[in-house]
């Protein structure tokens, strides 16, 4: 009996310790601004610490913190993860994916290996008895084999996600051909890291399509620059060369020749005038 009482007391002390620890645990959002005055003070702190991008002024830091609050990020996460590019708040594709995974509506969000689809198709081919369907599946298998080769060569990337309220999963595929049509493939980051860029494009596009309530209006840096290029196209004008007599002299010799020609023309004009007067 005494042993049971001792164990009971020990259990009570441990429970109190656990409760006390939970009660005094740090709140990750304890320092979040509650009003505009707090936002101003915190922004000044980040600006003075130079933790934020040095090109950002106070208003830029405030904008990042406000955007982070909308996305459910803490202040430090916002400062370290959100940037302003071409007048837009941008985040990485990985953070977009993380925000979707943090939603209770997201069942999963994953990269797809086409080889997995090939195994599924081969299994369906064995189990199916319809000759017509077998022909279609065989065509899909050949197409999938080509897709696998392109995936391994870094020319294609596929991502998939499923929203719990939707019966089927959704996919997004980006290929290097799409990048070429969008005039992206010639950029340095696409030439140096094509697979990563394709993954980022597919991830961000799928995230906005399936989870607009989580990441609506949020773009990656590459997308923001593309939007800027579309909104501010470079206008190229062809300027015809001016006549040689109208050009500005560029050297001292040119200036001397121009003055000599001007004097000669004046002399000719004076002679003509004298002749006309005499007549």
Secondary structure, 3 states (H helix, E strand, C coil): CHHHHHHHHHHHHHHHHHHHHHHCCCCCCCCCCCCHHHHHHHHHHHHHHCCCCCCCCHHHHHHHHHHHHHHCCCHHHHHHHCEEECCEEECCHHHHHHHHHCCCCEEEEEEECHHHHHHHHHHHHHHCCCHHHHHHHHHHHHHHHHHHHHHHCCCEEEEEEEECCCCCCEEEEEEHHHHHHCCCCCCHHHHHCHHHHHHHHHHHHHHHHHCHHHHCCCECHHHHHHHHHHHCCCCCCCCCCCCHHHCCCCCHHHHHHHHHHHHHHHHHHHHHHHHHHHC
